[in-house]
Amino acid sequence: MGKILVTYFSASGITKTVAQRLANAVKADIFEIRPKTPYTQADLNWQDKNSRSSVEMRDRACRPPLATPVPDLQNYKVIFVGFPVWWYREPSIIDTFMQTASFDGQTVIPFATSGGSGLGEAAENMQSLAPRAVVKSGKLFSPHTTEKELADWAQPIL
C-alpha cells in the first residue's frame, strides 16, 4: 500500500466530517480544497437561479479559483476526492482541482455527501478532467457514516 491522500471540499462541514473520518480510517494525509472566495449561505441557495452556485453549475466550463495551491501529488498512490453533490454531480471547485492537480497514474476515488441525489456523472467528469489519473467509481455517504464503515469500504480499494 502506497501513500494515501484524502482531499475534500465542504460547503457546510458535512463532507469535512466524513473526510476526516476517512483519513483516520485509512491513515491518510488530508487536504482541504477551498475556493479563493468562500461560499456564503446566499451563494449556496440552489433555489435561486442567480445564486453563485447555480450560475457556476450551469456553466460546465466554470473553474472557481482555489484559495491555496494544490499539493504535489507524486508521492501518493491513492487520492480520495470528497465533495457535496450539487446538481447531480461534483461542484465546479472540484473540476478546478482535477484540472489543476498533476495526476500521473494515481488512483482517484470520489466520495460524496448529499441530501438525496447520487454521484451522477462525477467519476466520468473527473476522469475527463484528469486523463492521466485512474478514476474509480465512488460512493455516497451519510454524515453519520462511521470510521469503521469507511475503512471497510476503502480497504478493498487500497
HELIX and SHEET records of a PDB file:
HELIX    1   1 ILE A   14  VAL A   26  1                                  13    
HELIX    2   2 ARG A   52  ARG A   58  1                                   7    
HELIX    3   3 SER A   92  THR A  100  1                                   9    
HELIX    4   4 ALA A  122  LEU A  129  1                                   8    
HELIX    5   5 GLU A  147  ALA A  154  1                                   8    
SHEET    1   A 5 ASP A  29  GLU A  32  0                                        
SHEET    2   A 5 LYS A   3  TYR A   8  1                                        
SHEET    3   A 5 TYR A  76  PRO A  84  1                                        
SHEET    4   A 5 THR A 107  THR A 113  1                                        
SHEET    5   A 5 VAL A 134  VAL A 135  1                                        
SHEET    1   B 5 ASP A  29  GLU A  32  0                                        
SHEET    2   B 5 LYS A   3  TYR A   8  1                                        
SHEET    3   B 5 TYR A  76  PRO A  84  1                                        
SHEET    4   B 5 THR A 107  THR A 113  1                                        
SHEET    5   B 5 LYS A 139  PHE A 141  1                                        
END                                                                             
